[in-house]
Amino acid sequence: MIVAGIDEAGRGAVIGPLVVCGVSLEESKVQMLRKIRVRDSKELSPKRREHLAKAIEKIAKDIMILKVSPCVIDNRKAEGLNLNQLEAIKFADIINYLKPDKVFIDSPDVNTMKLRAFVKKMLKEEAELVVEHHADKNHPEVSAASIIAKVERDNEMKLLSRKYGQMGSGYPSDERATNWLKSWIANNKTFPEFVRRSWVTIELLEREKQQSKLSSWFRGRKVD
């Protein structure tokens, strides 16, 4: 029996891609994931995640990684597709590729049954779906996917930081990310394609810049 776990990294980030990962393996090997102590990637150090990612690659039957760029996220949002739906489409793509008998999914949607139904109707073959909140804490298969996704996204952020300057994790809660965004918009007309322009954080920064321009314009005008 082939089982799989699916999770993502970068859902709430304002910079960089959303990374969705699926890990499949023989059910008899799940115990091996427990033995190497996989768990939610957020509970692990970067060094530990990288070490476990290599171990997971040896245990897994297949691994599939999908990267969703910020411009795709923005475009789909403009078309009326929210992030939960976009993720569900990627979940289905992964399941259709891995072809597991049973798959555990870490649900981003509070309505797990709604997400399950959305994914199920896009499947090409029958598979048992288990959709849960905090599945990355409860199922080693999902923990493994969480780790691979996080390592992959971290690598993407490292590449961006080397090329464009330090932007940390890319999350709005990270001061390095917000400082980079403020510096960028102060010196450029718009944000680059690896920034999610439809995020509220970006809308606020662009509005602040526009207001600053207006204030400067009025200061330069003679008032009668």
C-alpha positions in Angstrom: 0.0 0.0 0.0 1.4 3.4 -1.0 0.6 6.3 1.4 1.5 10.0 0.9 1.6 13.3 2.8 1.1 16.8 1.4 2.0 20.1 2.9 3.2 23.6 1.9 5.7 26.3 2.8 5.4 30.0 2.2 1.6 30.4 2.3 1.6 33.6 4.2 4.8 35.1 2.7 4.8 38.3 0.8 8.1 37.6 -0.9 9.0 34.4 -2.8 7.0 31.3 -4.0 4.5 29.1 -2.4 6.0 25.6 -2.3 3.8 22.6 -2.2 5.3 19.1 -1.6 4.0 15.6 -1.7 6.0 12.6 -0.4 4.9 9.0 -1.1 6.2 5.8 0.4 5.3 2.3 1.2 3.1 2.1 4.3 5.6 -0.3 5.9 8.2 2.5 5.8 6.2 5.0 7.8 7.9 3.7 10.9 11.2 4.7 9.4 10.0 8.3 9.3 9.1 8.1 13.0 12.5 6.6 13.7 14.4 9.6 12.3 12.0 11.8 14.2 10.4 13.9 11.5 8.0 16.5 12.7 6.5 19.8 11.7 9.2 21.8 9.9 8.5 24.9 12.0 9.7 23.0 15.1 13.1 22.2 13.5 16.2 24.3 13.0 17.3 24.9 9.4 20.3 22.6 9.8 18.1 19.8 11.2 15.6 20.2 8.3 18.3 19.9 5.7 19.6 16.7 7.4 16.2 15.2 7.6 15.4 16.1 4.0 18.3 14.0 2.8 17.1 11.1 5.0 13.5 11.4 3.7 14.7 11.3 0.1 16.2 7.8 0.8 13.0 6.5 2.4 10.5 7.9 0.0 9.2 6.2 -3.1 8.5 9.5 -4.9 8.7 13.2 -4.1 7.0 15.9 -6.0 7.6 19.7 -5.5 5.5 22.4 -7.1 6.5 26.0 -6.9 3.8 28.6 -7.3 5.2 32.0 -8.2 3.9 35.3 -6.7 2.7 36.5 -10.2 0.6 33.3 -10.6 -0.9 33.8 -7.1 -1.7 37.4 -8.0 -3.2 36.5 -11.3 -5.4 33.8 -9.9 -6.6 36.1 -7.2 -7.6 38.6 -9.8 -9.5 35.9 -11.6 -11.4 35.1 -8.4 -9.5 32.1 -7.3 -8.5 32.3 -3.6 -5.3 30.8 -2.1 -7.2 27.8 -0.6 -8.5 26.9 -4.0 -5.2 27.4 -5.7 -3.5 25.1 -3.1 -6.3 22.5 -3.6 -5.5 22.4 -7.3 -1.9 21.8 -6.6 -2.7 19.1 -4.0 -4.7 17.3 -6.7 -1.9 17.7 -9.2 0.5 16.0 -6.8 -1.9 13.2 -6.0 -2.5 12.5 -9.7 1.2 12.2 -10.1 2.1 10.2 -7.0 -1.0 7.9 -7.3 -1.1 6.9 -3.6 -3.7 4.6 -2.2 -4.1 6.9 0.8 -3.0 10.5 1.3 -2.9 12.8 4.3 -3.2 16.5 3.6 -2.5 19.4 6.0 -5.6 21.6 5.5 -5.2 25.4 5.1 -9.0 25.7 5.1 -11.0 25.7 8.3 -13.7 23.7 6.4 -11.7 20.5 5.9 -14.7 18.7 4.3 -15.0 21.5 1.7 -11.3 21.2 0.8 -11.6 17.4 0.6 -14.5 17.6 -1.8 -12.7 20.2 -3.9 -9.6 18.0 -4.2 -11.5 14.8 -4.7 -13.4 16.0 -7.8 -10.1 16.8 -9.6 -8.6 13.3 -9.0 -8.0 11.1 -12.0 -7.9 7.9 -9.8 -9.5 6.9 -6.6 -7.6 7.6 -3.4 -8.5 7.8 0.2 -8.2 11.4 1.4 -7.6 12.3 5.0 -7.7 16.1 5.3 -6.9 17.6 8.8 -5.7 20.7 10.5 -2.2 20.2 12.0 -1.7 17.0 9.9 2.0 17.9 9.9 2.0 17.2 13.6 -0.1 14.0 13.5 1.2 12.1 10.5 4.9 11.5 9.7 4.1 11.5 5.9 2.9 15.1 6.2 5.8 16.1 8.4 8.1 14.7 5.7 6.4 16.8 3.1 6.5 19.9 5.4 10.3 19.5 5.8 11.0 19.1 2.1 8.8 22.1 1.2 10.4 24.3 3.8 14.0 23.4 2.7 13.1 24.1 -0.9 11.5 27.5 -0.1 14.4 28.4 2.2 16.8 27.7 -0.7 14.7 29.9 -3.0 14.9 32.8 -0.5 18.6 32.4 -0.1 19.0 32.8 -3.9 16.8 35.9 -3.9 18.7 37.4 -1.0 22.1 36.8 -2.7 20.9 38.6 -5.8 18.7 41.4 -4.4 19.8 41.9 -0.8 18.8 40.3 2.5 15.1 39.8 2.8 15.0 37.2 5.5 12.1 34.7 5.4 9.9 36.8 3.2 7.1 37.0 5.7 5.5 40.3 6.8 6.3 39.5 10.4 10.0 39.4 9.6 11.6 42.8 10.0 14.3 42.0 7.4 11.5 41.4 4.8 9.6 44.6 5.6 12.8 46.7 5.7 13.7 45.3 2.3 10.3 46.1 0.9 10.4 49.6 2.2 13.9 50.2 0.8 12.9 48.7 -2.6 9.7 50.8 -3.1 11.6 53.9 -2.0 14.0 53.5 -4.9 11.8 51.9 -7.5 8.4 52.5 -9.2 7.0 49.1 -8.5 7.9 45.7 -6.9 9.6 42.9 -8.8 7.7 39.7 -9.9 8.9 37.7 -6.9 6.8 39.9 -4.6 3.1 39.2 -4.1 1.7 42.5 -5.2 -1.9 41.6 -4.2 -0.9 41.2 -0.5 -2.2 43.9 1.9 1.3 44.6 3.0 2.3 45.7 -0.6 -0.9 47.7 -1.1 -0.2 49.7 2.1 3.4 50.4 1.1 2.4 51.5 -2.3 -0.3 53.7 -0.8 2.2 55.3 1.6 4.6 56.0 -1.3 1.8 57.7 -3.3 0.7 59.8 -0.3 4.4 60.8 0.2 4.6 61.9 -3.4 1.4 64.0 -3.0 2.7 65.6 0.2 6.0 66.5 -1.5 4.0 68.0 -4.4 1.9 70.1 -2.2 4.9 71.3 -0.2 6.3 72.6 -3.4 3.2 74.5 -4.4 2.6 78.1 -3.5 -0.6 78.5 -1.5 -2.7 81.6 -2.2 
